[in-house]
Amino acid sequence: MTKVFRLSEFSSTDNLQWLNGAIACFGHFNAIHPGHIRYFRTAREHGRPLVVAVEGDAQLPNLERASVFPEEERAQSVASLNLVDYVVILDSGPLEEFVGEANLAALVLGKEFEGARAPKVAAAVIAAQNNGAQVFYGAGETHYASTELLSGSPGELKKQRCEAFIQAQKAQGVVMSDVFSIMEQGHQPHILVIGDAIVDRYVACDPVGMSNEAPVVVFKEMETRDYVGGAGIVAAHVAALGARSTFLSVTGKDSHAQYTGDMLSNFGVDSLLIEDESRPTTFKIRYLVENQKLFRVSRLKEHSLPRKIEDQLVDNIIEKAADLDGILVSDFVYGVITPRIIETLRHVSREHDIPLFGDLQCSSQVGNILKFKDFFFICPTEREARIALANHDDGVEYIANLLIEKTRNTNMVLKLAGEGFIVYVGQEGEAGFLHRQHFPALTVNPVDVAGAGDALLSAMTVGLARGLSLMQASALACCVSAIAVQTVGNRPISLKQARQFYLQYMDSGQNNAV
């Protein structure tokens, strides 16, 4: 177990001789998440031992001090990581006092401390340089996929993620039996889902071999299956999780529009589909062999909505507003969510006190999450956040703070692909966050990750509308999104499925390494 010390325990430089040549990191580390792991790994590249200086309670601003875990708990969380050799709690003085006494080889700081946050560590940087220590800035390499499977068996990883999920619940006081109980009680919330209607087709293929005529791989089509996709599956999840779901979108005048309306009706969704003869219903075809996707072909048009279509959307939003408990915006950037639509949503949100929940998907489109301003929460991926801010270098924590500041949103979920997601609970009218918590991705070997974000967004929206706290809703969403990636194609996920998954997952994760 990594040793934890306090700065107040050392009265002279001699007492810190055991840190000669050490590499030091710095932060308050209120909730350990993948961004911190990247930071520590970057620091370890400069040498060992690695000592982490944890900002003491007395060093924190008063507002932040009231909302973070006590210094001892934060230090023990850091000490539980195998990457860290020593932890020093800065209980009696700031970072510069520690750096001035310890004979460090290097001080490694987050990239943001080289720019906007430089004044906070300026004295420590001078102290390090005066002692001959090098100063490096780096938050770790940004990546959008997990490498965990290279470091452990699926059973071991499942157990680790189960333990991380349990710790997240304990840290935030979440009791899952209470979550499921709240979800089944009280008023049935009415959620308006607005966004792009999409039909997803999956074509299962059998590889035949190479063509004799050209260097082309040949596949034989075996089976085809269609699913409701885009914002439509979000509306279906909302209904399956127990809310009254209304879906507002634009389609073409074609068979795919008819399919979307019929399927959503079967799922219990009230659909308001406005026909636009100038575009087809967005249609995506994915070709796959077993569970491996080969490529995707999309049939779509991305031009702006005709004014009369946009007018109809606006009229429907205003007409429905008085009866709504929430508005969920699922923007796939195919033209439905225009600037005027966003402004209308913000207007009805203020007028009727309706929370706005938003997600934007720009994996293959050009979109910007910064257009979602004054929402109750948004759900960007790390890639989408960095693209919007044109910031590839700074740490995850700084990116989150900057994005929430620029969008003026109350809360945020930052999705980290295979590393799960981080929830940031904001404080109205103030910069920064009251709470942060990382939730792991519970499924180790996902079959189809395409619908994970839609499931997460839906579960959090319904949970919040039902009266869950953001952390309770996040725990529920963690389960729902894990179910979504276990099968090919989009299928609505019910509360009953979420409860069964949770019970089975916790049982298998804690008791064996399957």
C-alpha positions in Angstrom: 0.0 0.0 0.0 1.3 3.4 -0.9 2.4 5.5 2.1 0.6 8.7 2.9 2.4 11.5 4.7 1.5 15.1 5.8 3.6 18.1 5.1 3.3 19.1 8.7 5.2 16.0 9.7 8.4 17.4 8.2 10.2 20.3 10.0 13.3 20.4 7.8 14.7 19.5 4.4 16.5 16.5 6.0 13.2 14.9 6.7 12.3 14.9 3.0 15.6 13.3 1.8 13.7 10.1 1.0 12.1 12.1 -1.9 15.5 12.9 -3.5 15.1 12.5 -7.3 11.3 12.0 -7.1 8.8 13.1 -9.7 5.9 15.1 -8.2 2.3 15.7 -9.4 -0.2 18.1 -7.9 -4.0 18.5 -7.5 -6.9 18.1 -5.2 -8.1 14.8 -6.7 -11.6 14.9 -5.3 -12.8 12.0 -7.5 -10.2 9.8 -9.3 -11.1 9.4 -12.9 -9.3 8.3 -16.1 -8.0 11.8 -16.7 -6.0 11.5 -13.5 -4.6 8.1 -14.5 -3.4 9.6 -17.8 -1.7 12.4 -15.9 0.1 10.0 -13.5 1.3 7.8 -16.3 2.7 10.8 -18.1 4.6 11.8 -14.9 6.0 8.3 -14.5 7.6 8.6 -17.9 10.0 11.1 -16.3 11.2 8.8 -13.6 10.4 7.3 -10.2 9.5 7.4 -7.4 6.2 9.2 -8.1 4.9 11.4 -5.3 1.5 13.0 -5.5 1.0 16.2 -3.6 -2.7 16.4 -2.6 -4.0 19.9 -1.9 -5.0 20.1 1.8 -8.4 21.3 3.0 -6.9 24.5 4.2 -5.5 25.3 0.8 -8.8 25.1 -1.0 -11.1 28.1 -1.6 -14.0 28.2 0.9 -16.7 27.4 -1.7 -14.8 24.4 -2.9 -13.8 23.2 0.5 -17.4 22.7 1.5 -18.1 20.4 -1.5 -15.0 18.1 -1.7 -14.2 15.0 0.3 -11.8 15.5 3.3 -8.1 15.6 2.5 -7.5 12.2 4.2 -10.1 10.5 2.0 -8.8 12.1 -1.1 -5.2 11.1 -0.3 -6.2 7.5 0.4 -8.0 7.3 -3.0 -4.8 8.4 -4.7 -2.7 6.0 -2.6 -4.8 3.1 -3.7 -3.4 3.4 -7.3 -0.5 1.2 -8.2 1.0 4.0 -10.3 1.7 6.1 -7.2 4.6 5.5 -4.8 4.0 8.2 -2.2 1.3 10.7 -1.3 1.9 13.9 0.6 -1.0 15.9 2.0 -0.3 19.7 1.8 -2.0 20.3 5.2 0.3 23.0 6.6 1.4 24.9 3.5 1.0 25.3 -0.3 2.7 23.5 -3.1 5.7 25.9 -3.2 6.5 25.0 0.4 6.7 21.3 -0.4 8.6 21.8 -3.6 11.1 24.1 -1.8 11.9 21.5 0.8 11.9 18.3 -1.3 14.8 17.7 -3.6 12.7 16.7 -6.6 14.0 15.7 -10.0 10.9 17.0 -11.7 7.5 18.7 -11.1 4.9 17.6 -13.6 1.8 19.8 -13.9 -1.3 19.7 -15.9 -1.1 21.5 -19.3 -3.6 24.1 -18.1 -1.1 25.3 -15.5 1.1 26.5 -18.3 -1.7 28.8 -19.5 -4.8 30.0 -17.9 -4.0 28.6 -14.4 -0.4 29.5 -14.3 -0.7 32.0 -11.5 -1.9 29.3 -9.1 1.5 27.4 -9.4 3.8 30.3 -10.3 5.6 30.2 -6.9 5.9 26.5 -7.0 7.5 26.6 -10.4 10.1 29.1 -9.3 10.8 27.0 -6.2 11.3 23.9 -8.3 13.6 25.6 -10.7 15.6 27.2 -7.9 16.2 23.7 -6.5 17.3 22.4 -9.9 14.2 20.4 -10.7 12.8 20.3 -14.2 9.2 21.5 -14.7 7.0 19.7 -17.3 3.4 20.3 -18.4 1.2 17.5 -19.7 -2.1 16.0 -18.8 -1.4 12.7 -20.6 -2.0 11.5 -24.1 -5.6 12.0 -25.3 -7.1 8.8 -26.6 -10.7 7.7 -27.3 -10.5 4.0 -26.8 -9.6 1.8 -23.9 -6.5 -0.5 -23.7 -7.7 -2.3 -20.6 -8.1 -5.7 -22.3 -4.3 -5.8 -22.8 -3.7 -5.7 -19.1 -6.1 -8.3 -17.7 -8.6 -11.0 -18.4 -12.3 -10.1 -19.1 -13.2 -11.7 -15.8 -10.6 -9.6 -13.9 -11.7 -6.4 -15.7 -15.3 -7.1 -14.9 -14.5 -7.5 -11.2 -12.5 -4.2 -11.3 -15.3 -2.3 -12.9 -17.9 -3.8 -10.5 -15.7 -2.6 -7.6 -15.4 0.8 -9.2 -19.2 1.0 -9.6 -19.7 0.1 -6.0 -17.2 2.7 -4.9 -18.9 5.4 -7.1 -22.3 4.5 -5.4 -20.7 4.7 -1.9 -18.9 8.0 -2.7 -22.2 9.6 -3.8 -24.5 8.0 -1.3 -26.4 6.2 -4.0 -28.6 3.2 -3.0 -29.8 1.4 -6.1 -32.9 -0.1 -4.4 -34.0 3.5 -3.7 -33.3 4.5 -7.4 -35.5 1.8 -8.7 -38.2 2.6 -6.1 -38.3 6.3 -7.1 -38.5 5.4 -10.8 -41.7 3.5 -10.2 -43.5 6.1 -8.0 -45.3 9.4 -8.5 -46.3 11.4 -11.5 -45.4 10.0 -14.9 -43.3 12.7 -16.5 -44.0 13.9 -20.1 -40.8 14.2 -22.1 -40.6 15.8 -25.6 -37.8 14.3 -27.6 -36.7 16.4 -30.6 -34.1 15.5 -33.1 -33.2 13.6 -36.3 -35.2 10.6 -37.4 -33.0 7.8 -38.7 -33.5 4.2 -39.8 -30.6 1.9 -39.2 -30.2 -1.2 -41.3 -27.9 -4.0 -40.4 -26.8 -6.4 -43.1 -25.2 -9.6 -42.0 -22.6 -10.9 -44.5 -20.6 -14.0 -45.0 -17.0 -13.5 -46.4 -16.6 -15.4 -49.7 -13.0 -14.4 -50.5 -11.1 -12.3 -53.0 -12.5 -11.5 -56.5 -10.6 -13.0 -59.4 -11.3 -9.9 -61.5 -10.0 -7.2 -59.1 -8.4 -7.0 -55.6 -11.7 -6.7 -53.9 -13.0 -8.7 -51.0 -16.3 -10.4 -51.8 -19.1 -10.9 -49.2 -22.4 -12.7 -49.5 -25.5 -11.0 -48.0 -27.2 -13.3 -45.5 -29.8 -11.4 -43.5 -31.1 -7.8 -43.2 -32.7 -6.2 -40.2 -34.0 -2.6 -39.7 -34.1 -0.6 -36.4 -35.3 2.8 -35.4 -32.2 4.9 -34.8 -31.2 8.5 -34.2 -33.5 10.5 -31.9 -36.2 8.0 -32.5 -34.6 5.3 -30.4 -34.0 7.9 -27.7 -37.8 8.5 -27.6 -38.3 4.7 -27.5 -36.0 4.4 -24.5 -37.8 7.2 -22.7 -41.1 5.4 -23.1 -39.7 2.0 -22.1 -38.2 3.5 -18.9 -41.7 4.7 -17.8 -42.1 8.2 -19.1 -44.7 9.6 -21.5 -42.7 10.1 -24.7 -43.5 12.5 -27.6 -41.2 12.5 -30.6 -41.0 15.5 -32.8 -38.9 15.2 -36.0 -38.7 15.7 -39.8 -38.8 12.8 -42.3 -39.0 12.3 -46.0 -42.2 11.2 -47.7 -41.1 7.6 -48.0 -41.4 4.0 -46.6 -38.7 4.7 -44.0 -40.9 7.5 -42.5 -43.8 5.0 -42.3 -41.6 2.4 -40.7 -40.4 4.9 -38.1 -43.9 6.0 -37.2 -45.2 2.4 -37.0 -42.3 1.1 -34.8 -42.4 4.1 -32.4 -46.2 3.6 -32.0 -45.5 0.0 -31.1 -43.0 1.2 -28.5 -45.6 3.5 -26.9 -44.2 6.8 -28.4 -46.5 9.5 -29.6 -44.8 10.7 -32.9 -45.2 14.0 -34.6 -43.3 13.4 -37.9 -43.3 16.4 -40.3 -42.8 15.4 -43.9 -40.2 17.3 -46.0 -40.4 16.3 -49.6 -37.0 17.9 -50.3 -35.2 15.2 -48.3 -35.4 11.5 -47.7 -35.6 10.0 -44.2 -32.0 9.5 -43.1 -31.1 5.9 -43.8 -27.9 4.2 -42.7 -26.8 0.7 -43.8 -24.1 -1.1 -41.8 -22.5 -4.2 -43.3 -21.1 -6.7 -40.8 -19.5 -10.1 -40.5 -20.6 -11.6 -37.2 -20.2 -8.7 -34.8 -17.5 -6.9 -36.8 -18.7 -3.9 -38.8 -17.1 -3.6 -42.2 -18.4 -0.2 -43.3 -21.5 2.1 -43.4 -23.4 3.7 -46.2 -25.7 6.6 -45.5 -28.5 8.0 -47.6 -29.3 11.5 -46.5 -29.5 15.2 -47.3 -28.1 17.7 -44.8 -29.4 21.0 -46.2 -31.3 23.5 -44.0 -34.9 23.0 -43.3 -37.4 24.9 -45.5 -38.9 27.8 -43.6 -42.4 26.2 -43.6 -41.1 23.0 -42.0 -39.2 24.9 -39.4 -42.4 26.9 -38.7 -44.3 23.7 -38.0 -41.6 22.5 -35.6 -41.7 25.8 -33.7 -45.5 25.7 -33.5 -45.5 22.1 -32.2 -42.9 23.0 -29.5 -44.9 26.0 -28.3 -48.1 24.0 -28.4 -46.7 21.1 -26.3 -44.7 23.2 -23.9 -47.2 23.7 -21.1 -47.7 20.0 -20.7 -44.0 19.0 -20.5 -41.7 18.0 -17.7 -38.6 18.0 -19.8 -37.3 18.5 -23.4 -34.6 16.2 -24.6 -32.6 17.3 -27.7 -30.9 14.5 -29.6 -29.0 16.2 -32.4 -27.4 14.1 -35.1 -26.6 17.2 -37.1 -28.7 16.3 -40.1 -30.6 19.6 -40.1 -33.5 19.3 -37.6 -31.9 21.3 -34.8 -31.5 24.7 -36.3 -30.4 27.9 -34.4 -34.1 29.0 -34.5 -35.2 25.7 -33.0 -32.6 26.0 -30.2 -33.7 29.6 -29.4 -37.4 28.4 -29.3 -36.5 25.7 -26.9 -34.6 28.1 -24.6 -37.6 30.4 -24.7 -40.2 27.8 -23.7 -37.7 26.5 -21.1 -37.6 29.9 -19.4 -41.3 30.6 -19.8 -42.6 27.3 -18.5 -39.6 26.3 -16.3 -38.9 23.2 -18.3 -35.4 21.6 -18.0 -33.5 21.1 -21.3 -31.4 17.9 -21.7 -29.1 17.7 -24.7 -26.7 15.6 -26.7 -25.0 16.1 -30.0 -23.5 13.4 -32.1 -20.8 14.4 -34.6 -18.8 11.3 -35.2 -19.1 11.7 -39.0 -20.9 15.1 -39.2 -19.8 18.6 -38.4 -21.3 19.8 -35.2 -20.5 21.9 -32.1 -21.8 21.2 -28.6 -21.3 24.9 -27.7 -24.6 25.7 -29.3 -26.4 24.0 -26.4 -26.4 26.9 -24.0 -28.4 27.2 -20.7 -29.3 23.5 -20.6 -29.8 21.5 -17.4 -27.3 19.1 -18.6 -25.4 18.1 -21.8 -23.7 14.8 -22.7 -20.7 15.3 -25.0 -18.0 12.8 -25.7 -14.5 13.8 -24.8 -13.7 14.1 -28.5 -16.7 16.4 -29.1 -15.7 18.6 -26.1 -12.2 19.0 -27.3 -13.3 19.7 -30.9 -15.7 22.4 -29.7 -13.0 24.0 -27.6 -10.2 23.4 -30.1 -8.2 22.0 -27.2 -6.3 18.8 -27.5 -3.8 19.2 -24.7 -5.4 20.2 -21.4 -6.6 17.7 -18.8 -10.1 16.3 -18.7 -11.0 18.3 -15.6 -10.0 21.6 -17.2 -11.9 20.8 -20.4 -15.0 20.1 -18.4 -14.8 23.3 -16.5 -14.2 25.3 -19.7 -17.1 23.7 -21.5 -19.5 24.3 -18.7 -18.4 27.9 -18.4 -18.8 28.6 -22.2 -22.2 26.9 -22.4 -23.6 28.2 -19.1 -25.0 24.7 -18.4 -25.8 23.5 -14.9 -24.4 20.0 -15.2 -22.5 17.8 -17.6 -21.8 14.2 -18.4 -18.5 13.7 -20.2 -18.4 10.4 -22.0 -15.0 8.6 -22.2 -16.0 5.7 -24.5 -14.7 2.4 -23.0 -13.6 4.2 -19.8 -17.1 5.1 -18.9 -18.2 8.7 -18.1 -17.6 11.5 -15.6 -20.6 13.3 -14.1 -20.1 17.0 -13.1 -22.7 18.5 -10.8 -22.7 22.3 -11.2 -23.5 25.1 -8.9 -26.0 27.6 -10.3 -24.5 31.1 -10.8 -21.0 29.9 -10.0 -18.0 28.6 -11.9 -16.8 25.1 -11.3 -18.5 22.1 -9.9 -19.9 21.0 -6.6 -19.3 17.3 -7.2 -17.6 15.0 -9.8 -17.8 11.3 -10.1 -16.5 8.8 -12.5 -18.7 5.8 -13.5 -17.1 2.9 -15.3 -18.3 1.2 -18.5 -19.8 -2.0 -17.0 -19.7 -4.2 -20.2 -16.1 -5.4 -20.8 -16.7 -6.8 -24.3 -19.4 -4.7 -26.0 -21.1 -6.1 -29.1 -22.3 -2.8 -30.6 -21.4 0.5 -29.0 -23.4 2.7 -31.4 -26.4 3.1 -29.0 -24.6 3.5 -25.7 -24.9 7.3 -25.6 -28.5 7.3 -26.6 -29.4 4.9 -23.8 -27.4 6.9 -21.3 -29.1 10.2 -22.3 -32.5 8.7 -22.1 -32.0 7.0 -18.7 -30.6 10.2 -17.2 -33.4 12.3 -18.6 -36.2 10.1 -17.3 -34.4 9.6 -14.0 -34.1 13.3 -13.4 -37.7 13.9 -14.5 -38.8 11.2 -12.0 -37.0 13.0 -9.1 -33.6 11.2 -9.0 -30.5 13.2 -8.2 -27.9 13.6 -10.9 -25.7 11.0 -9.3 -28.6 8.5 -8.8 -29.6 9.0 -12.5 -26.0 8.4 -13.5 -25.9 5.1 -11.7 -29.1 4.1 -13.5 -27.7 5.2 -16.8 -24.6 3.2 -16.2 -26.7 0.1 -16.1 -28.9 1.0 -19.1 -26.0 1.9 -21.3 -24.3 -1.4 -20.4 -27.4 -3.3 -21.6 -27.5 -1.3 -24.9 -24.0 -2.4 -26.0 -24.7 -6.1 -25.5 -26.7 -6.7 -28.7 -26.5 -5.5 -32.3 -28.9 -2.8 -33.2 -31.1 -0.5 -31.1 -33.7 -2.0 -28.8 -35.7 0.0 -26.2 -34.5 -0.8 -22.7 -37.0 -1.0 -19.8 -36.7 -0.3 -16.1 -37.3 -4.0 -15.4 -34.3 -4.9 -17.6 -32.1 -2.4 -15.8 -33.0 -3.8 -12.4 -32.3 -7.4 -13.6 -29.0 -6.4 -15.1 -27.9 -4.6 -11.9 -28.7 -7.6 -9.7 -27.1 -10.1 -12.0 -24.0 -7.9 -12.7 -23.3 -7.2 -9.0 -23.7 -10.8 -8.1 -21.4 -12.1 -10.8 -18.9 -9.2 -10.5 -18.5 -9.6 -6.8 -18.5 -13.3 -6.4 -16.6 -14.7 -9.4 -14.5 -13.7 -12.4 -16.5 -15.0 -15.3 
